[in-house]
Amino acid sequence: MLCSLTISNQTPDIIVLDEPTNNLDIQNIKILTDAISQYKRTLIVVSHDEYF
């Protein structure tokens, strides 16, 4: 879904992420963080990862 945000002209108004960093290594957490930090709409994120 995050990939479609970069290739589509129709991005969703809201994204809900439940524990998005589970089972990700540090490199992929950084990629995810960079991708969602560029998202200009509403994000609802549930995470127990305080650093994230």
mmCIF file of the N, C-alpha and C atoms, coordinates in Angstrom:
data_MODEL
# 
_entry.id   MODEL 
# 
loop_
_atom_site.group_PDB 
_atom_site.id 
_atom_site.type_symbol 
_atom_site.label_atom_id 
_atom_site.label_alt_id 
_atom_site.label_comp_id 
_atom_site.label_asym_id 
_atom_site.label_entity_id 
_atom_site.label_seq_id 
_atom_site.pdbx_PDB_ins_code 
_atom_site.Cartn_x 
_atom_site.Cartn_y 
_atom_site.Cartn_z 
_atom_site.occupancy 
_atom_site.B_iso_or_equiv 
_atom_site.pdbx_formal_charge 
_atom_site.auth_seq_id 
_atom_site.auth_comp_id 
_atom_site.auth_asym_id 
_atom_site.auth_atom_id 
_atom_site.pdbx_PDB_model_num 
ATOM 1   N N  . MET A 1 1  ? 0.815  -1.184 0.000  1.00 0.00 ? 1  MET A N  1 
ATOM 2   C CA . MET A 1 1  ? 0.000  0.000  0.000  1.00 0.00 ? 1  MET A CA 1 
ATOM 3   C C  . MET A 1 1  ? 0.864  1.254  0.000  1.00 0.00 ? 1  MET A C  1 
ATOM 4   N N  . LEU A 1 2  ? 1.941  1.268  0.795  1.00 0.00 ? 2  LEU A N  1 
ATOM 5   C CA . LEU A 1 2  ? 2.801  2.447  0.825  1.00 0.00 ? 2  LEU A CA 1 
ATOM 6   C C  . LEU A 1 2  ? 3.461  2.687  -0.527 1.00 0.00 ? 2  LEU A C  1 
ATOM 7   N N  . CYS A 1 3  ? 3.745  1.631  -1.236 1.00 0.00 ? 3  CYS A N  1 
ATOM 8   C CA . CYS A 1 3  ? 4.313  1.779  -2.580 1.00 0.00 ? 3  CYS A CA 1 
ATOM 9   C C  . CYS A 1 3  ? 3.326  2.499  -3.488 1.00 0.00 ? 3  CYS A C  1 
ATOM 10  N N  . SER A 1 4  ? 2.054  2.196  -3.363 1.00 0.00 ? 4  SER A N  1 
ATOM 11  C CA . SER A 1 4  ? 1.069  2.830  -4.235 1.00 0.00 ? 4  SER A CA 1 
ATOM 12  C C  . SER A 1 4  ? 0.962  4.327  -3.989 1.00 0.00 ? 4  SER A C  1 
ATOM 13  N N  . LEU A 1 5  ? 1.376  4.784  -2.817 1.00 0.00 ? 5  LEU A N  1 
ATOM 14  C CA . LEU A 1 5  ? 1.340  6.218  -2.526 1.00 0.00 ? 5  LEU A CA 1 
ATOM 15  C C  . LEU A 1 5  ? 2.312  6.992  -3.407 1.00 0.00 ? 5  LEU A C  1 
ATOM 16  N N  . THR A 1 6  ? 3.378  6.345  -3.817 1.00 0.00 ? 6  THR A N  1 
ATOM 17  C CA . THR A 1 6  ? 4.383  7.031  -4.624 1.00 0.00 ? 6  THR A CA 1 
ATOM 18  C C  . THR A 1 6  ? 4.113  6.933  -6.120 1.00 0.00 ? 6  THR A C  1 
ATOM 19  N N  . ILE A 1 7  ? 3.261  5.994  -6.533 1.00 0.00 ? 7  ILE A N  1 
ATOM 20  C CA . ILE A 1 7  ? 3.037  5.813  -7.962 1.00 0.00 ? 7  ILE A CA 1 
ATOM 21  C C  . ILE A 1 7  ? 1.634  6.196  -8.409 1.00 0.00 ? 7  ILE A C  1 
ATOM 22  N N  . SER A 1 8  ? 0.789  6.548  -7.471 1.00 0.00 ? 8  SER A N  1 
ATOM 23  C CA . SER A 1 8  ? -0.599 6.853  -7.811 1.00 0.00 ? 8  SER A CA 1 
ATOM 24  C C  . SER A 1 8  ? -0.895 8.324  -7.577 1.00 0.00 ? 8  SER A C  1 
ATOM 25  N N  . ASN A 1 9  ? -1.774 8.865  -8.382 1.00 0.00 ? 9  ASN A N  1 
ATOM 26  C CA . ASN A 1 9  ? -2.223 10.241 -8.191 1.00 0.00 ? 9  ASN A CA 1 
ATOM 27  C C  . ASN A 1 9  ? -3.394 10.324 -7.238 1.00 0.00 ? 9  ASN A C  1 
ATOM 28  N N  . GLN A 1 10 ? -3.938 9.192  -6.818 1.00 0.00 ? 10 GLN A N  1 
ATOM 29  C CA . GLN A 1 10 ? -5.086 9.164  -5.933 1.00 0.00 ? 10 GLN A CA 1 
ATOM 30  C C  . GLN A 1 10 ? -4.696 8.542  -4.599 1.00 0.00 ? 10 GLN A C  1 
ATOM 31  N N  . THR A 1 11 ? -4.085 9.315  -3.739 1.00 0.00 ? 11 THR A N  1 
ATOM 32  C CA . THR A 1 11 ? -3.697 8.801  -2.433 1.00 0.00 ? 11 THR A CA 1 
ATOM 33  C C  . THR A 1 11 ? -4.898 8.822  -1.497 1.00 0.00 ? 11 THR A C  1 
ATOM 34  N N  . PRO A 1 12 ? -4.972 7.884  -0.572 1.00 0.00 ? 12 PRO A N  1 
ATOM 35  C CA . PRO A 1 12 ? -6.101 7.855  0.364  1.00 0.00 ? 12 PRO A CA 1 
ATOM 36  C C  . PRO A 1 12 ? -6.036 9.032  1.330  1.00 0.00 ? 12 PRO A C  1 
ATOM 37  N N  . ASP A 1 13 ? -7.196 9.434  1.858  1.00 0.00 ? 13 ASP A N  1 
ATOM 38  C CA . ASP A 1 13 ? -7.258 10.539 2.815  1.00 0.00 ? 13 ASP A CA 1 
ATOM 39  C C  . ASP A 1 13 ? -6.792 10.130 4.197  1.00 0.00 ? 13 ASP A C  1 
ATOM 40  N N  . ILE A 1 14 ? -6.876 8.851  4.512  1.00 0.00 ? 14 ILE A N  1 
ATOM 41  C CA . ILE A 1 14 ? -6.501 8.366  5.838  1.00 0.00 ? 14 ILE A CA 1 
ATOM 42  C C  . ILE A 1 14 ? -5.869 6.982  5.705  1.00 0.00 ? 14 ILE A C  1 
ATOM 43  N N  . ILE A 1 15 ? -4.842 6.758  6.520  1.00 0.00 ? 15 ILE A N  1 
ATOM 44  C CA . ILE A 1 15 ? -4.197 5.444  6.595  1.00 0.00 ? 15 ILE A CA 1 
ATOM 45  C C  . ILE A 1 15 ? -4.174 5.033  8.057  1.00 0.00 ? 15 ILE A C  1 
ATOM 46  N N  . VAL A 1 16 ? -4.565 3.787  8.327  1.00 0.00 ? 16 VAL A N  1 
ATOM 47  C CA . VAL A 1 16 ? -4.529 3.234  9.678  1.00 0.00 ? 16 VAL A CA 1 
ATOM 48  C C  . VAL A 1 16 ? -3.456 2.150  9.693  1.00 0.00 ? 16 VAL A C  1 
ATOM 49  N N  . LEU A 1 17 ? -2.489 2.301  10.608 1.00 0.00 ? 17 LEU A N  1 
ATOM 50  C CA . LEU A 1 17 ? -1.401 1.325  10.743 1.00 0.00 ? 17 LEU A CA 1 
ATOM 51  C C  . LEU A 1 17 ? -1.423 0.769  12.163 1.00 0.00 ? 17 LEU A C  1 
ATOM 52  N N  . ASP A 1 18 ? -1.530 -0.543 12.281 1.00 0.00 ? 18 ASP A N  1 
ATOM 53  C CA . ASP A 1 18 ? -1.541 -1.212 13.580 1.00 0.00 ? 18 ASP A CA 1 
ATOM 54  C C  . ASP A 1 18 ? -0.224 -1.969 13.733 1.00 0.00 ? 18 ASP A C  1 
ATOM 55  N N  . GLU A 1 19 ? 0.616  -1.494 14.643 1.00 0.00 ? 19 GLU A N  1 
ATOM 56  C CA . GLU A 1 19 ? 1.935  -2.092 14.890 1.00 0.00 ? 19 GLU A CA 1 
ATOM 57  C C  . GLU A 1 19 ? 2.743  -2.262 13.601 1.00 0.00 ? 19 GLU A C  1 
ATOM 58  N N  . PRO A 1 20 ? 2.974  -1.163 12.886 1.00 0.00 ? 20 PRO A N  1 
ATOM 59  C CA . PRO A 1 20 ? 3.643  -1.282 11.586 1.00 0.00 ? 20 PRO A CA 1 
ATOM 60  C C  . PRO A 1 20 ? 5.103  -1.719 11.660 1.00 0.00 ? 20 PRO A C  1 
ATOM 61  N N  . THR A 1 21 ? 5.728  -1.601 12.824 1.00 0.00 ? 21 THR A N  1 
ATOM 62  C CA . THR A 1 21 ? 7.151  -1.955 12.916 1.00 0.00 ? 21 THR A CA 1 
ATOM 63  C C  . THR A 1 21 ? 7.388  -3.382 13.387 1.00 0.00 ? 21 THR A C  1 
ATOM 64  N N  . ASN A 1 22 ? 6.318  -4.119 13.683 1.00 0.00 ? 22 ASN A N  1 
ATOM 65  C CA . ASN A 1 22 ? 6.494  -5.525 14.072 1.00 0.00 ? 22 ASN A CA 1 
ATOM 66  C C  . ASN A 1 22 ? 7.176  -6.281 12.950 1.00 0.00 ? 22 ASN A C  1 
ATOM 67  N N  . ASN A 1 23 ? 8.159  -7.079 13.309 1.00 0.00 ? 23 ASN A N  1 
ATOM 68  C CA . ASN A 1 23 ? 8.875  -7.947 12.375 1.00 0.00 ? 23 ASN A CA 1 
ATOM 69  C C  . ASN A 1 23 ? 9.671  -7.195 11.313 1.00 0.00 ? 23 ASN A C  1 
ATOM 70  N N  . LEU A 1 24 ? 9.979  -5.923 11.559 1.00 0.00 ? 24 LEU A N  1 
ATOM 71  C CA . LEU A 1 24 ? 10.831 -5.176 10.639 1.00 0.00 ? 24 LEU A CA 1 
ATOM 72  C C  . LEU A 1 24 ? 12.198 -4.974 11.264 1.00 0.00 ? 24 LEU A C  1 
ATOM 73  N N  . ASP A 1 25 ? 13.237 -5.012 10.438 1.00 0.00 ? 25 ASP A N  1 
ATOM 74  C CA . ASP A 1 25 ? 14.569 -4.699 10.938 1.00 0.00 ? 25 ASP A CA 1 
ATOM 75  C C  . ASP A 1 25 ? 14.740 -3.173 10.940 1.00 0.00 ? 25 ASP A C  1 
ATOM 76  N N  . ILE A 1 26 ? 15.856 -2.720 11.476 1.00 0.00 ? 26 ILE A N  1 
ATOM 77  C CA . ILE A 1 26 ? 16.087 -1.280 11.642 1.00 0.00 ? 26 ILE A CA 1 
ATOM 78  C C  . ILE A 1 26 ? 16.066 -0.553 10.300 1.00 0.00 ? 26 ILE A C  1 
ATOM 79  N N  . GLN A 1 27 ? 16.649 -1.143 9.281  1.00 0.00 ? 27 GLN A N  1 
ATOM 80  C CA . GLN A 1 27 ? 16.678 -0.507 7.962  1.00 0.00 ? 27 GLN A CA 1 
ATOM 81  C C  . GLN A 1 27 ? 15.259 -0.318 7.416  1.00 0.00 ? 27 GLN A C  1 
ATOM 82  N N  . ASN A 1 28 ? 14.419 -1.316 7.541  1.00 0.00 ? 28 ASN A N  1 
ATOM 83  C CA . ASN A 1 28 ? 13.059 -1.206 7.018  1.00 0.00 ? 28 ASN A CA 1 
ATOM 84  C C  . ASN A 1 28 ? 12.186 -0.283 7.867  1.00 0.00 ? 28 ASN A C  1 
ATOM 85  N N  . ILE A 1 29 ? 12.465 -0.178 9.154  1.00 0.00 ? 29 ILE A N  1 
ATOM 86  C CA . ILE A 1 29 ? 11.754 0.793  9.984  1.00 0.00 ? 29 ILE A CA 1 
ATOM 87  C C  . ILE A 1 29 ? 12.081 2.201  9.508  1.00 0.00 ? 29 ILE A C  1 
ATOM 88  N N  . LYS A 1 30 ? 13.346 2.452  9.164  1.00 0.00 ? 30 LYS A N  1 
ATOM 89  C CA . LYS A 1 30 ? 13.727 3.769  8.642  1.00 0.00 ? 30 LYS A CA 1 
ATOM 90  C C  . LYS A 1 30 ? 13.020 4.057  7.318  1.00 0.00 ? 30 LYS A C  1 
ATOM 91  N N  . ILE A 1 31 ? 12.958 3.074  6.445  1.00 0.00 ? 31 ILE A N  1 
ATOM 92  C CA . ILE A 1 31 ? 12.258 3.254  5.162  1.00 0.00 ? 31 ILE A CA 1 
ATOM 93  C C  . ILE A 1 31 ? 10.788 3.563  5.406  1.00 0.00 ? 31 ILE A C  1 
ATOM 94  N N  . LEU A 1 32 ? 10.163 2.829  6.304  1.00 0.00 ? 32 LEU A N  1 
ATOM 95  C CA . LEU A 1 32 ? 8.756  3.069  6.638  1.00 0.00 ? 32 LEU A CA 1 
ATOM 96  C C  . LEU A 1 32 ? 8.573  4.461  7.234  1.00 0.00 ? 32 LEU A C  1 
ATOM 97  N N  . THR A 1 33 ? 9.439  4.838  8.156  1.00 0.00 ? 33 THR A N  1 
ATOM 98  C CA . THR A 1 33 ? 9.354  6.153  8.792  1.00 0.00 ? 33 THR A CA 1 
ATOM 99  C C  . THR A 1 33 ? 9.500  7.269  7.759  1.00 0.00 ? 33 THR A C  1 
ATOM 100 N N  . ASP A 1 34 ? 10.448 7.134  6.856  1.00 0.00 ? 34 ASP A N  1 
ATOM 101 C CA . ASP A 1 34 ? 10.632 8.141  5.802  1.00 0.00 ? 34 ASP A CA 1 
ATOM 102 C C  . ASP A 1 34 ? 9.403  8.231  4.901  1.00 0.00 ? 34 ASP A C  1 
ATOM 103 N N  . ALA A 1 35 ? 8.826  7.086  4.567  1.00 0.00 ? 35 ALA A N  1 
ATOM 104 C CA . ALA A 1 35 ? 7.660  7.076  3.679  1.00 0.00 ? 35 ALA A CA 1 
ATOM 105 C C  . ALA A 1 35 ? 6.459  7.742  4.326  1.00 0.00 ? 35 ALA A C  1 
ATOM 106 N N  . ILE A 1 36 ? 6.182  7.416  5.588  1.00 0.00 ? 36 ILE A N  1 
ATOM 107 C CA . ILE A 1 36 ? 4.991  7.997  6.202  1.00 0.00 ? 36 ILE A CA 1 
ATOM 108 C C  . ILE A 1 36 ? 5.215  9.436  6.644  1.00 0.00 ? 36 ILE A C  1 
ATOM 109 N N  . SER A 1 37 ? 6.468  9.838  6.822  1.00 0.00 ? 37 SER A N  1 
ATOM 110 C CA . SER A 1 37 ? 6.711  11.235 7.194  1.00 0.00 ? 37 SER A CA 1 
ATOM 111 C C  . SER A 1 37 ? 6.438  12.179 6.019  1.00 0.00 ? 37 SER A C  1 
ATOM 112 N N  . GLN A 1 38 ? 6.463  11.651 4.811  1.00 0.00 ? 38 GLN A N  1 
ATOM 113 C CA . GLN A 1 38 ? 6.166  12.451 3.631  1.00 0.00 ? 38 GLN A CA 1 
ATOM 114 C C  . GLN A 1 38 ? 4.674  12.462 3.296  1.00 0.00 ? 38 GLN A C  1 
ATOM 115 N N  . TYR A 1 39 ? 3.905  11.654 3.992  1.00 0.00 ? 39 TYR A N  1 
ATOM 116 C CA . TYR A 1 39 ? 2.467  11.557 3.749  1.00 0.00 ? 39 TYR A CA 1 
ATOM 117 C C  . TYR A 1 39 ? 1.792  12.812 4.285  1.00 0.00 ? 39 TYR A C  1 
ATOM 118 N N  . LYS A 1 40 ? 1.015  13.490 3.474  1.00 0.00 ? 40 LYS A N  1 
ATOM 119 C CA . LYS A 1 40 ? 0.452  14.790 3.823  1.00 0.00 ? 40 LYS A CA 1 
ATOM 120 C C  . LYS A 1 40 ? -0.998 14.726 4.287  1.00 0.00 ? 40 LYS A C  1 
ATOM 121 N N  . ARG A 1 41 ? -1.495 13.553 4.572  1.00 0.00 ? 41 ARG A N  1 
ATOM 122 C CA . ARG A 1 41 ? -2.881 13.421 5.006  1.00 0.00 ? 41 ARG A CA 1 
ATOM 123 C C  . ARG A 1 41 ? -2.922 12.822 6.405  1.00 0.00 ? 41 ARG A C  1 
ATOM 124 N N  . THR A 1 42 ? -4.027 12.237 6.785  1.00 0.00 ? 42 THR A N  1 
ATOM 125 C CA . THR A 1 42 ? -4.223 11.743 8.143  1.00 0.00 ? 42 THR A CA 1 
ATOM 126 C C  . THR A 1 42 ? -3.651 10.344 8.320  1.00 0.00 ? 42 THR A C  1 
ATOM 127 N N  . LEU A 1 43 ? -2.917 10.162 9.422  1.00 0.00 ? 43 LEU A N  1 
ATOM 128 C CA . LEU A 1 43 ? -2.388 8.858  9.809  1.00 0.00 ? 43 LEU A CA 1 
ATOM 129 C C  . LEU A 1 43 ? -2.894 8.522  11.202 1.00 0.00 ? 43 LEU A C  1 
ATOM 130 N N  . ILE A 1 44 ? -3.341 7.298  11.384 1.00 0.00 ? 44 ILE A N  1 
ATOM 131 C CA . ILE A 1 44 ? -3.647 6.774  12.710 1.00 0.00 ? 44 ILE A CA 1 
ATOM 132 C C  . ILE A 1 44 ? -2.703 5.598  12.896 1.00 0.00 ? 44 ILE A C  1 
ATOM 133 N N  . VAL A 1 45 ? -1.822 5.715  13.882 1.00 0.00 ? 45 VAL A N  1 
ATOM 134 C CA . VAL A 1 45 ? -0.804 4.694  14.090 1.00 0.00 ? 45 VAL A CA 1 
ATOM 135 C C  . VAL A 1 45 ? -0.888 4.181  15.518 1.00 0.00 ? 45 VAL A C  1 
ATOM 136 N N  . VAL A 1 46 ? -0.956 2.858  15.650 1.00 0.00 ? 46 VAL A N  1 
ATOM 137 C CA . VAL A 1 46 ? -0.910 2.211  16.960 1.00 0.00 ? 46 VAL A CA 1 
ATOM 138 C C  . VAL A 1 46 ? 0.415  1.465  17.014 1.00 0.00 ? 46 VAL A C  1 
ATOM 139 N N  . SER A 1 47 ? 1.254  1.816  18.012 1.00 0.00 ? 47 SER A N  1 
ATOM 140 C CA . SER A 1 47 ? 2.548  1.179  18.120 1.00 0.00 ? 47 SER A CA 1 
ATOM 141 C C  . SER A 1 47 ? 3.023  1.192  19.567 1.00 0.00 ? 47 SER A C  1 
ATOM 142 N N  . HIS A 1 48 ? 3.713  0.123  19.962 1.00 0.00 ? 48 HIS A N  1 
ATOM 143 C CA . HIS A 1 48 ? 4.350  0.093  21.269 1.00 0.00 ? 48 HIS A CA 1 
ATOM 144 C C  . HIS A 1 48 ? 5.829  0.460  21.172 1.00 0.00 ? 48 HIS A C  1 
ATOM 145 N N  . ASP A 1 49 ? 6.282  0.750  19.982 1.00 0.00 ? 49 ASP A N  1 
ATOM 146 C CA . ASP A 1 49 ? 7.671  1.128  19.744 1.00 0.00 ? 49 ASP A CA 1 
ATOM 147 C C  . ASP A 1 49 ? 7.816  2.632  20.020 1.00 0.00 ? 49 ASP A C  1 
ATOM 148 N N  . GLU A 1 50 ? 8.363  2.964  21.182 1.00 0.00 ? 50 GLU A N  1 
ATOM 149 C CA . GLU A 1 50 ? 8.451  4.376  21.592 1.00 0.00 ? 50 GLU A CA 1 
ATOM 150 C C  . GLU A 1 50 ? 9.334  5.189  20.663 1.00 0.00 ? 50 GLU A C  1 
ATOM 151 N N  . TYR A 1 51 ? 10.397 4.611  20.160 1.00 0.00 ? 51 TYR A N  1 
ATOM 152 C CA . TYR A 1 51 ? 11.279 5.327  19.255 1.00 0.00 ? 51 TYR A CA 1 
ATOM 153 C C  . TYR A 1 51 ? 10.566 5.682  17.958 1.00 0.00 ? 51 TYR A C  1 
ATOM 154 N N  . PHE A 1 52 ? 9.789  4.753  17.429 1.00 0.00 ? 52 PHE A N  1 
ATOM 155 C CA . PHE A 1 52 ? 9.058  4.972  16.176 1.00 0.00 ? 52 PHE A CA 1 
ATOM 156 C C  . PHE A 1 52 ? 8.070  6.102  16.363 1.00 0.00 ? 52 PHE A C  1 
# 
